Amino acid sequence: MATTTHKRGVRSRIADELYTCCAFWIALSALPALTLSYIVVRISKHLWLKLLSSKYPGLEFIRTDTVRSLLDTHRNQGIINVLLSIKGTPKPDEIKQQLVDHVINRRDKNGDLMFPRLRQMLVSCWGNYAWDPSHEFKTDNHFVVANPVYRGRPVSDSNIQEYVSEIVSKLFPNEQPPWQFIVIPCMATEPKYYVLVRVHHLFLTGEKSINIGDMLLLEQLSPTDRVTQQTEYSQQSPLVSLFPSPSAIPELWEKLNENLSNAWNEFVSEYDPVESPRALKTLPGAFHVAGLILIATVSALRELTKKKLHNPGEPPITATNLLAAVQRECKRRNLTIPKIIISPLVTFNPRKWPRRTFDTTLMTTRVFFKMPFWLRDELVALNQLRTKGHVKEMNTLTWKYAELAQLCVRAFLEAWTALVETYRAPAKLWVDTIKSDDGKRHLLQTVNLCGRKVIAWSKPVPRASVERAARALGVSPTDIALYAATEALRAYFEHVQANTPEFVLCTARAASEDFLFSFAEGNGKIYKKYHTGGMVCVPLPLGASPRRTARAVSGACARQRALAGAWAAQARCGALTRAVPSPLARLALNVLSRRYAVSYAEITAPPDATTRDTLWGQTVDAVIYWRPPQANISMSLTVIQYADTVRLSVMTDARLSPSHTLPAVRWPNAVEQLVAKVDQEIARIAAQAQVQTIPQIVTPHESSEENILQIDTTQDSNTINTVTDEASGDSARNLRPPATKAVSPPPSKRRISQLK
């Protein structure tokens, strides 16, 4: 039986390797076609936009396509929605003035408008988006103070979600730029109000783009504003670092650049007459002349490049300009044609041959006699490096190049790992995205979407409770949030009386809170572009335990590094939309979004995150962010960490209303129930440990010889029965209670009494 299992295992591994090899070669053979497609798409796109620009000179066409722009339709637009809950009474005039000064009329260092797109209308012409600057802009059309009464009742916490959902479900007017800043008064025991920011996704991409943080009008936090607080537990989300960043390769590159720079500086200081006047004392030889020509060429290129950078209007660098610059640099170094002609004679002068022969013989003799000692020192240094990790012999090559050699080995291992991942990427991508679908369809995949959106959000949950439960179960807070999301989805399927699937295919990603709060000015755009994480496709099991959910997430993150890297490349430079024709890319995205009908995102915050203030001085109590589902995605779930709370926001198609509120209601209940169960188990284990630390007098049964009274010693805490995971049914690891301070018990005494 064991032999049969072993044979099956070997056969399975061989089949997997053959499948991986075939997938890799198919993907490799598609690279020429993809390259040709990239060239054709770029040229055709350029010519088409040039034709449209000549026909419609008043429009400024958007030249870069994004995934959202490909999936945009008139009924299903990608509109970003952010809701702020602000303490205090609303000040419409002050808020409007901050919006005008900070966003609408803001100028850059050249005096131009920093965000001119906010004044321009977005139009669609022959399948391409364009900006129309001829539109008359009015601030009052975009800054709106909402009616404080909704359906005959004052707006309060009891109906605020319905009110905001109705606002979000409405499309923007066609004759205005697609963005709004809405102030919503609210009746509550403590004064507060809401601010709803709605903006089309094209305002956030391309030239002169704006960040979401600019529209929120929140104060930026400096590093000194963050006060480090001791948290009970903090673990990074597995969705943040989907592909490990290489460390040895960049370090090796910097080291090589540093060594080459030092060698070049030494070379220049030795042979350049401008840096070292002693180089002019003798006639230059052939090698010296070659070095001077090289130095003159590098100096000429440097000067021409500086002029080009400082004056963009300068003509491009040509061979004639370069040759003239090299001649000028040679003239500075007094390098003339006669010196170049006689340089070979200076190098191969017969009068220098006896001296050179004597020097060579003497050097060879020295090397011959010193070689054994050098070898001994090198062997000793290698042994020290192997045993102690460092070298004491400073006159050896091992001491000089050991660090560089170790760095080269680490860089080689990183490169080899990257090559292996690249080799296995096509097979993993196909298995995890296409073959993972079992063919069974659920309601979220088959619903006929109308394009309008409805929203909901949950009540806040303390971050400390989530982190405590994650610590006890040995998972991350992301896994706890995803577990609660699966419970919420299961409650939704049960409520609508649909067949509850075993698992739901969803896409998952994460981003830092700086994605929401950073300004476009400075490094905000660069951060948003180059710190955008990737995306993974996760089959979330419904009704599973947090540990099983964690295994599903970690498995997807480990296997789909190539997918995460490809998605990050698309977000940063548009790799997919530039290389694939738009109809083909749109078709592929629609097919995949039909399978992955649920989108999950997470906005993470550092452990010491605090509440933020608005530019007009009021405190923001809560921030809620919705990612718009597009194509065939019917439900978008976003978990937001803000200050010391966590909450879930839900955005679905209007066809799922009014049941779309169920996930938002069930999610915090699932988290609280899990935290309560974990706290009960921790308290029970801690109580057992405390009880067993109390000395107890044990009276044994009487014997014919003696009666012994002894004090029972403390039992080790590791003998406590492990806690099983009730949700999964299989055995799990121990809940780990907080470490208790160890106190040595007092010495025990035994009393022995003889039977009389």
N, C-alpha and C positions, 0 to 999 in steps of 0.2 A: 504493500500500500504506500509506504514511504517512497519507494522507487518510482511508482506511478506519479505521485504528487511532484516528485523532483523533476521527472521528465516533463510534466505539464508546465512546471515553473520555467524550465529551460526553454521549452517550446514557446511559451507565452513571451518570454523576454526576447527570443529571436524574432518572433512576429512583430513585437513592438519596435525593435530596432529596424527591421525591414520597412515597417510603416513610416518610421521617422525618416529613414533615408530617402524613401520615395517622395515623401512630402517636401523634404528639403530640396531635392533636385527639381521637382515640379516648380517650387517657388523660385529657385535659381534660374530655371529656364524662362520664367516669366519676366525677369528683370529687363532683358532687352526690349520686350514689348512695353513694359512700364516706362522705360526711358523714352522710347519713341512716343508713347502716349503723352508724357510730360511735355516734350518738345511741341507736339502738335497742339495740345491744349493751350500752352502758353502763347504760341503764335496766333492761333485762331482767336483766342480771347483778346489779344492785343489788337488785332485787325478789326474785330467786331466792335470793340469799344471805341476804336478810332473812327469807325464809320458812324456809330451812334453819336459821338461827340461832334462830328461835323454836321450831322443832321439836326441835332438839338444842342446848339452852342451854349444855351443858357443853363444847361444841367451839368452837374458834376457827378459822373458815374463812379460807383464804388468798384474798384478793380480787384479786390481780394474777396474771394468767397470763403465763408465759414460754414460749419456744419449747420448752424441755426439758419443762416441765410438760404441754404439749399432746401431746408425743410419748411421754410416760411410759406404760408398761404394767406389769402385774405381772411379766411375764417379762423386760422390757427397760427397766430403770430407769437413770436417769442418776446413776451413782455415780462421784464423783471419787476417784482413787487416786493417792497420792504416796508414793514410796519414798525413804527416806534411808539412805545408807550412812555410818555413824558410826565414827570411830576410837576404840579403847579397849574396855574391858570394860563390859558393860551393868550399869546400876544401877537395877533395877526400882523400888525404893522411892523413890528420888530423882526418877526420871522421873514416877512416879505423883503425887508431891506437887506437882511443877511443873504437871502437867496439871490437878490439882484447883485449885491457887491461881490459875493464869493463865487458865484457861478455864472450868471448871465453876462455881467459887464466886466468880468475878470480879464486882465490883460497880462501878456507875457513880457519878457524883457525887451522885446522889440516894439512894444506898444500895440500889438495886434490882439484881437480877441482870442482868448485861450480856448474857448469852447464855442466856435461859431456855428456848429451843427445844431445847437439848441434853438437857433433862430431860423433854421431852414426846414422846409417841408420835405418829407421823405416820400418819393414817388417811385412807381414801378413802370419801366419803359422797355417793351420788348423782352421781358423776362429778366431785366437787370434793374437793381436798385440805383437810384440817383438822388442827389440833394438838389433842391430847388431854392436858390437864395433869393429869388424874386418875391417870395412870400412876405407879406406884411406881418411882422411879429408884434404881439401884444402880451405882456406879462400876465395880465388879468385872465387870459384864456387858459393859463397853466397853473397859476396859484389860486387855489379854490379853498374857501372856507365852507365846509359841508353844513348841511342843515342839521341842527341838533335834535331834530325830531324824526323818527323813523316809524312809519306806519301808525301814526297817532300816539306813539309813546316816546318819551325822551330816550336818547341814546345812552345806554349804560352797559355794564359788564354782562348783563343778561341777554342783550341783543346786538352787541357790537360785532360779533362774528357774522351774523346774518347781514348786517349793514355793509361791512367791508367786503363780504363775498358778493353782494349785489353790485358794488362799485367795480370789483375786479372782473366780473362777468361781462361788463360792457366794453366794447371796442372803442378805440380812439376816433375822434372825428377825422375825416379824410382831409379836411382843409386846414389842419393844424399840425405842427410838429408833434410826433407821438411821445409826449412825456407830460406828467402831471405831478404837482405837489399839493396834496390835499390835507388840510387841517380839519380834524374831526373832534368837536367838543364832546365831552362825556360827563355824565352825572354820576358821581361816586361819593363815598363818605370822605375820602381824601381827594383834594383837587388834583385832577390829571386830565390829560387829553391825548389824542393819537395823531400821528402824522403818517400818512400813506404816500410813499414815493413809487411812482410807476414810470418806467422808462423802457423804450424799445432797445433791444440788444445791440442794434447797429450803432447806437450812440457810444457804446463801450468798446468798439473795435475800430481799427484803422487810424488814419491821421486825424489830428485834432480831436481825439476821443476823450471821453470823460470817464472817471472812475465812479463806482457806486458810492464811495465814501464822500466824494464831492457833493453829491445830491443829498446825502444824509445830514450834512452840516454839523458834524460832530468834531469836538476838539481832538487834536492828535496828541497821543501820549508819548512823551519823551522817555528814554531809558531810565532817567532818574525818578520818573513818576511811578514806576513799578516797584512796589514794596514786596520783597520776597517773604512769603509766608510758609510756615511749615505745614505741609499737607500730610494727611495720613497715608495717602497712596496716590501715585500719579504714574500713568503709563501711556506711552505714545500710541496713537491709533495705528493699527496695521494698514490702514488705507492711505496714510501720509507718505510713507517711504515704500512705494511699491517696487521700485527698482533701486538697488544699492548704488550709491555714487562711488566711483573709484577713488581711492585715496593714494595708492602708490604711483599710478601713472601720472597724475598731475604733479606729485612731488618729484618724481624723476624728471619730468619735463622742466620744472623750475630749477632743479639741480643742474641739469645739462645747460640750460640757458645761463645760469650763474657762472658755471665753469667756462663756457664759451665766451662769455662777456669778459671774464678775467683774463683769459688767454688772448683775446683780441686787444684788450687794453695794454697788456704787456708787449704784444707785438707792435702796436702803434708807438708806445713809448720807446721801443728799441730802434725802430727803423724809420719813423716819421721825423723828418727834419723840423717840422713845425713844433712838435712836442719835445724833441731831443736834438738840440743844436750840435751835439758832438757827432751826430750821424753824417755831417758834412765835412768832417776832417779828412776823410779818405774818399777815393773814388769808389762809387758803388759797383759791386759785382752783378753778375747776371741774376742771382737770387734776390739781391737787394733791390734791383730795378723792378723785378716782378712784384715784390712786396710793395714798392712805392706805387706802381700802377694799380694794384688792388686797393690800396688805401685811398688813392685819388678817385677811383671809381665809386667806392662806397661813400666817400664824402660828397661827391657830386650827386649821387642818388638821394642822399639825405637832404641836401639843400633844395633840390627840385621838389621833393615830397613836402617839405615845410612850406615852400611857396604855394604849392597846390592846396594845402590845407588852409592856409591863412587867406588865400585869395581864390575862392571857387571859380572866379571868372578866368583864371589863367588857362592857356591852351594846354592840351594833354602833352605828356612827355613823349617825345619822339627820339629817333636815333640821332638826328642832327643836334637837338638840344643837349642830349646826353653827351655826345662827343665833344661839343664846345665846352660843356661844364668840366669834363675830364681834362681837357687841355688847360683850362684855367687852374685847376687843382695841381696839375703837374708843374705849371709855371710857378705856383706858390712854393713848391718844394724844390725848385731849381733843377728839375729833371728835364734835360734837353736831349735833342736827337743825338749829338755827338756822344754824350754819356751812355745812351742806350746802345750805340754801335760798339763802343769799346768795352762795355761791361763783360762780354765773354772773355776778352783778353785779360781783364783784371782777375776774373775767376780762375782761369786756367793758365796763370803765369808760371812758366817753368822754374823761375827762381824760387818759388814757394814750395816746390815738390820735396826737396830734402827735409825741410822743417816739418812739413805735414807727414812725411813718412816716419820721422822720428817720434812725433807726437802720437801717431797711430800705434806704433810698436810699444811705446811706453804705456799707453792706455790699455792695450790688450794684455800686457804682462800684469798690470795691476788687477784687472778683472780676473785673470786666471788664478792669481793667488788669493783674492778676496772672495771668490765664488763659494767655496765651502762654508765660510763664515756667514755669508749672506743666506745660503740655503738653510743653515742651522737656525739663524734668526727668524727666517720665514716660517719654518716648521714650528718653532716655539710660539710664534705669534698665532699661527693657525690653531694650535692646540689651546692657547689661551682663549681664542675666540670661540672655540667649540665648547670648552668647559665652563668658562666664566662669563662669556657673552661680550667681553671687551678685550682690547689689546693694550698691553703696557709697553711693548717694544715700539718706540716712536720712530725709529730709523728704518722701518720696514715698509714694504709696499702693502702688506696686509693692513697695517694701521692706517695707511693713507687712503686705500680704496676699499676697505671692508664694508663701510657703510654704503658706498655706492653700489657694491656688488650685491649686498642684501636687498637694496632698493630695487635693483634690476630683477632679482629673482621674484620679489613680490609683484612688481609690475608685470612680469611674464605670467605669473599665476593668475592675476586679474584679467589679463588679455586672453589667456586660455579659457578661463571661466566664461568670459563674454562670448568667445567663439563657440563654446559648447552650447550656451544658451541660444545663440543665433541658429545653430544647427538644429536644435530641438524645437525652436519657436514655431515653425509652420505646423508641425503635427499637433503641438499643444493648443495652438490657436484654433485649429479645426475641431479638435475634440471638445474643447471647452465652450465653443460658441455655437457649433452646429450639431454635433453628435450628442450634446448634453440634453437636447430637447427630446422628450419621450413621445411626442406627437399628441399628447392629451391636452386639450384646450380648456381653459377656465374662463370665467366671466370677464376678467380684465383684458383677456386677449381677443375675445370675440365681440365685445361691445362696439356698436356703430357710433363713432365719435362725431360730435357736432362742432368742436373747435372752441366753444366758449368754456371758460374756466370758473370753477367754484373753489373756495378755500375754507380751511378750518385750522385751528391750532389748539394744542393741549395746554393744560395748566402746567406751571413749572414744577420741576422735580429737583431737589437739592443735589448738587454735584457730589457732595461728600458721601451721600448715601449710595449713589451709583458706584463711586470709587471703592467704597467699603465692600460692597457686594462683589465687585470685580476682584478685589484682593482676596476675598474669602474663597471664591470659586477658581482662582488662578487664571482669569481671563482679563481682557481689556474693557474699559468702559464702552468702547464701540461695540463689542460683542453683546454687552448688556442691552444697549440701545437697539441693536438688530434683533435680539431675542424678543424684546418687547414689541418691535415692529412686526415680527412674525405672529405674535399673539394677536396684535391688532388686525392683521390681515385675516387671520382665522376667524376672529369675531365678525369681520365684515362678510366673509363668505357664508358663515352660519346665519347671519341676519337676513341676507338676501335670498336665503334658501337655495343656494347654488352648491354644486358639488365642490367640496373642499379638496384642492389638490394636495398631493404629498409634498411638493415643493413648488416655489414660485421663482422663476428666472428673473433676476433684476440686475441692473447695472449699479455699481457702487463707486463712489469717489469721495475725497475729502479735501478740504482747503482750510487754511488758517483764517483767523478772524481779520487779519490784515487785508484779505481779499475784499472784505466788506467796508473796512474803515479807512484804508489808506487813500490819500489824495493823489491825483494824477501828476501834480507838480512835484518835481524832484525825481525820486526813484520809484514812484508809485506805479507807473506804467511798466517799468522794467521788472518790478517785483511781480506784478500781475501776470506778466508774460512768461517769465522764466521760473516762477515758483508754482506754476500750475501743475498739479499732480496728474497722474494718469487715471485710467478707469479700468475696472475689472468686472467680469460677468460672474455673478455668484448665484448658484442654485440654493435659495434659502429654504430649509426644511420647515414646514409649518408644524407647530406643536412639539418642537424639539427643545432640548435643554440648552442653557447658555453655552455649555461646553461643546455640544454638538454644533451649535451655530458658530462657535469660535473655530472649530475644526474646518467647517465649510469655508469660512472667510480666509483663514490662514492657508488652506490648500489652494484656493483660487489666487491669492496674492503670490504664492510661491510658483505657481504654474504659469501665470499670465503676465510675467514681466515684459514679454515682448509686446503684448497688447497694450499694457500700460505705457511702455515707451513710445509705441506708435501713436497712441492718443495724445501723449504729451507733445510729440513732434507736430501733430496736427494743430494743437492749441498754440504752439509757439511760432511755427512757420507755415502752417497750412499744407502739410505734406500730402494729405489725402486729396484735398480739393484742388490742388495744383497739378496732380499727376493723373487723376482719373476724370474723364468727361462728366460734366454735371448730371446729365440724365442717368448715367450708370451709377454714379455715387448716390444720387437721390433714390434710385430703385433699391440699391443694396441697403441703405439706411432704413427705408420703409419696411423691407422684409425683416431685417434684424429687430427693429423696434416692435414688430408684431409678436416676435418671440419674447423679447425682454420688455414686457408691458409695464414694468414697475421700475422707477428710477429712485435711487437712494443717494443722498448726499449728506455730508456732515461738515459743519463749521466748527472747528476746534478753537479753544482758547487756552492760554497758558494757565498753570495752576494759580498764579498770583493775579489773575485778571480781576479788575474792579469795574464798577459802573462808569460810564462815560457821561460827559456833559455836552450840551449843545453849544453852538457858537454864541447863543444869546443867554447862556448861563444857567440853564435848567438841567436837572439830572434825568437821564434816560433810564427808565425802570426796566424795560424789556425791549429786545430787538427780535423781530420775526421776519424770516427771509423765505421766499418761495422761488424755486426754480421751475420755470414753465415747461411742462411736458409737451413735446412736439412729435410730429410724425404719428405713429400708432401707439405711443406711450400714453396710457390712460391715467396713471397715478404717479405723482411725484411726492416722495417723502424726504423731508429735510430735518435733521437733528441739529439744533443750534445750542452751542454752549456760550452763555453770556454771563459774566461775573461768576456768581456761585450757583447758578441754576442751569438746568437743561430742559428743553422743551422740543416738541415735535410739531412741525408745520406740514400740512397736507394740502396739495393742489391736485384736483382731478378734473376730468371732463364733466361738463354739466349733465351729461346723460347718467352719471352715477349719483346725482343728487336725489334725495336728501341723505342717502346712506353714507356720503363721503365724510360725515362728521364722526362716524363710529371709530375709525382708527385713531383719531385725535382724542376721543374719550377713553378708549381701551388702553392706549399706550402708557399713560402715567399710572393707571391702576395695575397693569402688569409689572411695571417697575417697582411700585410700592409693595405689592404682594411678594415679589422676589426678595426685596430688601428686608421685609418683615420676617420672612422664612429664614433668611441667612442670619439675621440678628438673633432669632430664637435659637438657632443651632449654636451660634457662637456663645450665647449666654449659657446654654445648657452645658457645653463643653467646659467653659470657664468655671461654672458652678461645681461640676464634678472634680475639676482640678483643685479648687479651693477646699472642697469637702475632704479630699484625700490628703490634704496637707495638715489636717487637724489630728493630733495624736489621740488614739482611742485605746482604752484598756480592754483587753480581750481576756475573758475568763474561760479557760479550757475546761473540758469535762474532767471529773475527778478520776484519778487513777489509783491503782493500788500502791504506788510508790510515793508520788508527790503531787502537789497542786501548784502549778506554775502560773503566775500572773505576769503578763508581759504587755508592752505597748506596741501596737502594730506600727510598723514603719511606713513611711510615705511611698506610695507606688509612683512609678514613672508615668508622666502624662502621655507617653506614646502608646500606652495600653488601652486608651480610649477607643471604643469602636468607631470605625470610620462612618461618615455620613454618606448615604447613597443619594444619588440624584433622582428624585421622584419623577421628574418630567421625562427623562430618557429611559428609565427602567434599568440601565446598566450601572455597574459599579463605578464610582468616581473617586477622585482624590479627596483627602481630608480637608475639611474647612480649616483654614489657618487663622486662629484667633489672634488678636494683638498680643505681642510678647509681654509677659508678666515679669515683674522684677523677682529674681530668684533670691529667696531668703533662707539661710541655713537654719534647719530646725535645731532646737536645743538638744544636748546629749540626753539620751534616755537611760533610765536606770531600771534594773530588773530586781524584783523581790521574789525570793524563793522561800516558800513556807513549807515545812515538813508536816506531813500528816501525823497527827498524834494518835 
